C-alpha cells in the first residue's frame, strides 16, 4: 500500500527544488548568448513582484523554511534576468546593472515587510477577505507574468532566447507539486489552478517554438521560390532587350542600303 504522506512529501520536495532554481538556466543562457533578446523584461518584473508576494504569504502562514526560501530564490534570480536585460539590451555598465539588481532586492524586501505587517493586521481584525487576497495575489501575478512573453512571441512570430531547460524545470516543478497536492487530505483549489496554469503556459511556449519554427521555415522557402521566379523573369527580359539591341544595327544597315 502506498504511503500517501511519503508520496506527498517526496514529490513536494522535488517540485520545491525545481521551482527554486528554474530561472538559473535562463540567466546562464542570457550570459552565454550575450543577449536577452526574446526574453520579456516585463515578465521578469511581474515575476519579481509575484515572488515577493508569495514570500510574504508563506512567512505570514508560518510554513516550513524551504517554502519560505523558494520564492525568495525565485525572485532573486528573476531580478538577475532583469539586470541582464539592461546590461545586454540597453548598454548599461556592469556597475550600474549591479546597482539596479541590489536596489530591486532592497525595494522588494521593503514591500515584503510592509505586506507581512498588513497580513498580520488583517489577522488581528479577522478580515477574511484581506487574508484571501494575500493568497490570490501571487497566483494571479505568476500566471499574468506569462502574458508579456506570449505577446512578444506572437509579435515576432518566433520563440527566441527562452531557455528550454527553464521551461522543463518549471513544467516538472508544477507536475510534482500537483502530484503532491493530490495526495494531501484535502485539495486546495487555488494551488491546483496555479500549478496547472503554469504547466499549460510552459507547454504552450514549447509548442509555439516548433510551430513558428515550421512556419518561418516554410515562409523562407516560399520567399526563396518567389525570388527565383523574379530573377528568371528579369533574366528573360534582359535577354530580350539584348536581342533587340543586337538586331537594331542590322536593320538600320538594310534600310540604308535600300535608300541607296
Beta strands, then each sheet from edge to edge (+ up, - down):
end
